[in-house]
Amino acid sequence: MKKALVLIFALIVGLALTNPGEEDFRNHVRERQGIAGSLGMAAAELLGGGIQRENFGVASRFYLGGDGLLPRQDLAWGFAGKIWEIKE
């Protein structure tokens, strides 16, 4: 029983340490979309809101807008060091 609890605790700590942040998401957008993605992020910052992150400890949700002129739009989830884009 103790071994299982230690293993679960180690897994949760590992996931928390590899939880991607905003900078990781920005790098992901730059890699996938190049200069167009960088310009899009800059334009979103100017309009207010920009890229934001909801942190759930072991996972993160990245979204755009919601506070200014732009309506909230969920963009991606981050989990275990990877980023998965949300397709609508």
C-alpha positions in Angstrom: 0.0 0.0 0.0 2.8 2.4 0.9 4.6 1.7 -2.4 1.4 2.5 -4.4 1.0 5.8 -2.5 4.6 6.8 -3.1 4.3 5.9 -6.8 1.1 8.0 -7.1 2.7 10.9 -5.2 5.8 10.7 -7.4 3.6 10.7 -10.6 1.7 13.8 -9.4 4.9 15.6 -8.5 6.4 14.7 -11.9 3.3 16.0 -13.7 3.4 19.2 -11.7 7.0 19.8 -12.6 6.5 19.2 -16.3 3.3 21.4 -16.4 3.9 23.9 -19.3 3.8 27.6 -18.6 2.9 30.6 -20.8 6.4 30.9 -22.2 6.2 27.2 -23.2 3.0 27.9 -25.0 4.4 31.0 -26.7 7.4 28.9 -28.0 4.9 26.3 -29.2 3.0 28.9 -31.2 6.3 30.3 -32.7 7.4 26.8 -33.7 4.1 25.9 -35.3 3.0 29.2 -36.9 6.3 31.1 -37.2 6.2 34.9 -37.7 2.4 34.9 -38.2 1.9 33.4 -34.8 4.2 35.9 -33.2 2.4 38.8 -34.8 -0.9 37.4 -33.8 0.2 37.1 -30.1 1.5 40.7 -30.2 -1.8 41.9 -31.7 -3.8 40.1 -29.0 -1.6 41.8 -26.3 -2.3 45.2 -27.8 -6.1 44.6 -27.9 -6.1 43.5 -24.3 -6.2 40.1 -22.7 -3.5 38.3 -24.7 -2.5 34.8 -24.0 -3.5 33.7 -20.5 -3.1 30.5 -18.5 -5.3 28.7 -16.0 -3.1 26.4 -13.9 -4.7 23.3 -12.5 -1.5 22.0 -10.9 -0.8 19.1 -13.2 -2.4 20.6 -16.3 -2.9 24.1 -17.8 -5.5 25.6 -20.1 -4.3 28.4 -22.4 -6.8 30.9 -23.7 -7.0 34.3 -25.5 -9.0 37.3 -24.4 -11.8 37.4 -22.0 -10.9 40.6 -20.2 -10.8 43.3 -23.0 -12.1 43.6 -26.5 -11.6 40.0 -27.4 -14.1 37.3 -26.2 -12.6 34.3 -24.5 -11.3 31.6 -26.8 -9.7 28.4 -25.4 -6.6 27.6 -27.4 -4.8 24.6 -25.9 -4.2 22.3 -23.0 -0.8 21.6 -21.5 -0.1 18.4 -19.7 3.0 16.3 -19.1 5.3 18.7 -20.8 3.3 18.7 -24.0 0.7 21.1 -25.5 -2.4 20.0 -27.3 -4.3 22.5 -29.4 -8.1 22.6 -29.1 -9.8 22.2 -32.5 -13.2 23.7 -32.8 
